[in-house]
Amino acid sequence: MCIDESIVEWKGRLCFKQFIPSKRHRFGIKLFVLCDCESGYILDFLVYTGAQTQIDLIESLGMSGSVVSTLMKPYFHKGHIIYLDNWKGMPKLYQKLKPGECVYGISKKSKLLALKWKDKRDVFILSSIHNHKMKIINTPRKTTSKPNSILDYNNNMGLVDKSDDEL
């Protein structure tokens, strides 16, 4: 399962209309979408209306964590893997890296992997299901190595963008 923000195009007046420059339709109604990674189907969504957004607010998680918790509530303790991006509260990995390099840390208590990998810019992963292993990728232009967690994320998050085109 994956959670991402999406936008439904809206050209009229609306007090909670949003602007997201990275989306094809940049102005509209912002949604937080829960999507099935295998089928690409939208399972649930929340309409973002600012402070009035209908979520189960958990102070320790903040707004973004509460959105995830609210959308995932029916799926707790069922063994699902969740992919999301732009997570706040990522552990700090300060090392300066060259393209293709990777640093990581693993929490002994929770077994969480915190990984920083340098592509064109720094990419951060927080995972409870991956290790720090890298895979060699051959492209027509060059051979590079990428963390398996990045490859898995890219494979699964692409379906949210597919559902974005349908909205």
C-alpha positions as CSV (number, residue, x, y, z in Angstrom):
1,M,0.0,0.0,0.0
2,C,1.2,3.5,-0.6
3,I,0.1,7.0,0.5
4,D,0.7,10.1,-1.5
5,E,-0.8,13.5,-2.1
6,S,-2.9,14.0,-5.2
7,I,-4.8,16.9,-6.5
8,V,-8.2,17.2,-8.2
9,E,-8.2,20.1,-10.7
10,W,-10.5,22.9,-9.5
11,K,-10.6,26.3,-11.2
12,G,-13.4,27.9,-9.1
13,R,-13.2,29.6,-5.8
14,L,-12.7,27.5,-2.7
15,C,-11.3,28.4,0.7
16,F,-9.1,25.2,0.8
17,K,-7.8,25.2,-2.8
18,Q,-4.2,24.2,-2.9
19,F,-1.2,24.7,-5.2
20,I,1.2,21.8,-5.8
21,P,3.8,22.7,-8.4
22,S,5.0,19.2,-9.0
23,K,1.5,17.9,-10.1
24,R,0.1,18.1,-13.7
25,H,-2.9,20.0,-12.5
26,R,-1.3,22.5,-10.1
27,F,-4.3,24.1,-8.6
28,G,-7.2,22.2,-7.0
29,I,-8.4,20.1,-4.1
30,K,-5.6,18.3,-2.3
31,L,-6.2,14.7,-1.4
32,F,-4.2,12.2,0.6
33,V,-4.7,9.0,-1.3
34,L,-4.2,5.4,0.0
35,C,-3.5,3.2,-3.0
36,D,-3.1,-0.6,-3.5
37,C,0.4,-1.1,-5.0
38,E,-0.5,-4.3,-6.9
39,S,-3.7,-3.1,-8.6
40,G,-3.3,0.7,-8.5
41,Y,-6.8,1.0,-7.1
42,I,-7.5,3.9,-4.7
43,L,-8.7,2.3,-1.4
44,D,-9.4,5.5,0.5
45,F,-8.6,9.2,0.6
46,L,-8.8,12.3,2.8
47,V,-9.7,15.7,1.5
48,Y,-7.3,18.3,2.9
49,T,-9.2,21.3,4.2
50,G,-6.5,22.9,6.3
51,A,-7.0,22.8,10.1
52,Q,-10.5,21.4,9.7
53,T,-9.3,18.2,7.9
54,Q,-11.1,15.2,9.3
55,I,-8.3,13.1,10.8
56,D,-7.7,11.4,14.1
57,L,-5.0,13.8,15.3
58,I,-2.2,12.2,17.3
59,E,-0.1,15.0,18.8
60,S,3.1,12.9,18.9
61,L,2.8,12.1,15.1
62,G,1.9,15.5,13.9
63,M,-0.3,16.2,10.9
64,S,1.5,13.9,8.4
65,G,1.7,11.0,10.8
66,S,-1.9,11.4,11.8
67,V,-3.0,11.3,8.1
68,V,-1.1,8.0,7.7
69,S,-2.6,6.6,10.9
70,T,-6.2,7.6,9.9
71,L,-5.9,6.1,6.4
72,M,-4.3,2.9,7.6
73,K,-6.6,2.3,10.6
74,P,-8.6,-0.5,8.9
75,Y,-5.4,-2.2,7.9
76,F,-3.5,-2.2,11.2
77,H,-1.9,-5.6,12.2
78,K,-2.6,-7.3,8.9
79,G,0.9,-7.4,7.6
80,H,0.8,-4.7,5.0
81,I,3.8,-2.8,3.8
82,I,3.3,1.0,3.4
83,Y,5.3,3.3,1.1
84,L,5.2,7.0,1.4
85,D,7.4,10.0,0.8
86,N,8.2,13.4,2.4
87,W,8.1,12.0,5.9
88,K,9.1,14.4,8.6
89,G,11.2,13.3,11.5
90,M,13.8,11.3,9.6
91,P,16.9,10.5,11.6
92,K,19.9,12.7,10.6
93,L,22.6,11.2,8.4
94,Y,25.1,14.1,8.0
95,Q,27.8,12.5,5.9
96,K,28.4,14.2,2.6
97,L,28.2,11.7,-0.3
98,K,29.3,11.4,-3.9
99,P,26.8,10.1,-6.5
100,G,26.2,6.4,-5.9
101,E,27.4,6.4,-2.3
102,C,25.3,5.2,0.6
103,V,25.4,5.5,4.4
104,Y,23.0,3.9,6.8
105,G,22.2,3.2,10.4
106,I,20.0,0.5,12.0
107,S,18.1,1.0,15.2
108,K,18.8,-1.9,17.6
109,K,15.5,-1.5,19.4
110,S,13.0,-1.2,16.5
111,K,15.2,-2.7,13.7
112,L,14.5,0.3,11.5
113,L,16.9,1.0,8.7
114,A,17.7,4.7,8.1
115,L,19.5,5.1,4.8
116,K,20.9,8.0,2.8
117,W,21.9,7.5,-0.8
118,K,23.2,10.1,-3.3
119,D,21.7,10.1,-6.7
120,K,21.4,13.6,-8.3
121,R,20.5,14.7,-4.8
122,D,20.3,13.0,-1.4
123,V,17.6,10.4,-1.1
124,F,16.5,9.1,2.4
125,I,14.8,5.8,3.2
126,L,13.3,4.7,6.6
127,S,12.3,1.0,6.4
128,S,11.4,-1.9,8.7
129,I,11.6,-4.5,5.9
130,H,14.8,-3.7,3.9
131,N,18.5,-4.0,4.5
132,H,21.3,-1.8,3.2
133,K,22.2,-4.0,0.2
134,M,22.8,-2.5,-3.2
135,K,22.0,-3.8,-6.7
136,I,24.0,-3.1,-9.8
137,I,21.9,-1.4,-12.5
138,N,23.1,-1.4,-16.1
139,T,21.7,1.3,-18.3
140,P,22.7,2.2,-21.9
141,R,24.6,5.3,-20.5
142,K,26.3,3.9,-17.4
143,T,26.4,1.3,-14.7
144,T,25.3,2.4,-11.2
145,S,24.4,0.8,-8.0
146,K,21.1,1.6,-6.1
147,P,19.9,0.4,-2.7
148,N,17.3,-2.4,-3.0
149,S,15.0,-0.3,-0.8
150,I,15.0,2.5,-3.5
151,L,14.2,0.1,-6.3
152,D,11.3,-1.4,-4.2
153,Y,10.0,2.1,-3.4
154,N,10.2,3.2,-7.1
155,N,8.4,0.0,-8.2
156,N,5.5,0.5,-5.7
157,M,5.0,4.3,-5.6
158,G,4.6,4.5,-9.4
159,L,1.0,3.3,-9.1
160,V,-0.1,6.4,-7.1
161,D,1.1,8.5,-10.0
162,K,-1.0,6.2,-12.3
163,S,-4.1,6.9,-10.2
164,D,-3.2,10.6,-10.2
165,D,-3.8,10.6,-14.0
166,E,-7.3,9.1,-13.4
167,L,-8.5,11.8,-11.0
